[in-house]
Amino acid sequence: MAGRNLNDSVPSFLVKNINKKLKKGSRILLLGLSFKENVGDIRNSKSIELVKSLKKKNLL
């Protein structure tokens, strides 16, 4: 359960820290996403959650 909680908190941790480190008005260029090798199903992918959070903050 602790591992799941850690994984679930990673996107918000990254967005918070990216937002702090970027110069005002800067944006991110996202070139790709990954989840699991040779798996077409991306449900529950934290990469997708990260993208949504970055877009919400207008960082992407």
C-alpha positions in Angstrom: 0.0 0.0 0.0 2.9 2.4 0.7 4.2 1.8 -2.8 0.9 2.6 -4.3 0.6 5.9 -2.3 4.1 6.9 -3.4 3.3 6.2 -7.0 0.0 8.1 -6.8 1.8 11.2 -5.4 4.5 11.4 -8.1 2.6 13.4 -10.7 1.6 16.2 -8.2 5.2 16.2 -6.8 6.7 16.6 -10.3 4.2 19.4 -11.3 4.8 21.3 -8.0 8.6 21.1 -8.5 8.6 21.8 -12.2 6.4 24.9 -11.6 8.9 26.1 -8.9 11.9 25.7 -11.2 10.7 27.1 -14.5 11.2 30.7 -15.3 7.9 32.6 -15.4 6.2 32.2 -18.8 8.3 29.1 -19.7 6.5 26.0 -21.0 7.5 22.4 -21.4 7.8 20.5 -24.7 6.7 16.9 -24.2 8.2 14.5 -26.8 6.8 11.2 -25.6 5.2 9.1 -22.9 5.8 5.6 -21.6 3.9 3.2 -19.4 4.8 -0.5 -20.0 6.7 -2.1 -22.8 4.6 -3.8 -25.4 1.3 -2.9 -23.7 -1.4 -0.9 -25.6 -3.4 -0.3 -22.5 -2.5 3.0 -20.8 -5.3 3.1 -18.1 -3.9 4.1 -14.8 -0.8 5.6 -16.4 0.7 8.3 -14.2 2.2 9.8 -17.4 -1.3 10.7 -18.5 -2.1 12.2 -15.1 1.1 14.2 -15.3 0.2 15.6 -18.7 -3.2 16.6 -17.5 -1.8 18.3 -14.4 0.8 20.2 -16.5 -1.8 21.4 -18.9 -4.0 22.5 -16.1 -1.2 24.7 -14.8 -0.5 25.9 -18.4 3.0 24.5 -18.3 2.5 22.3 -21.4 
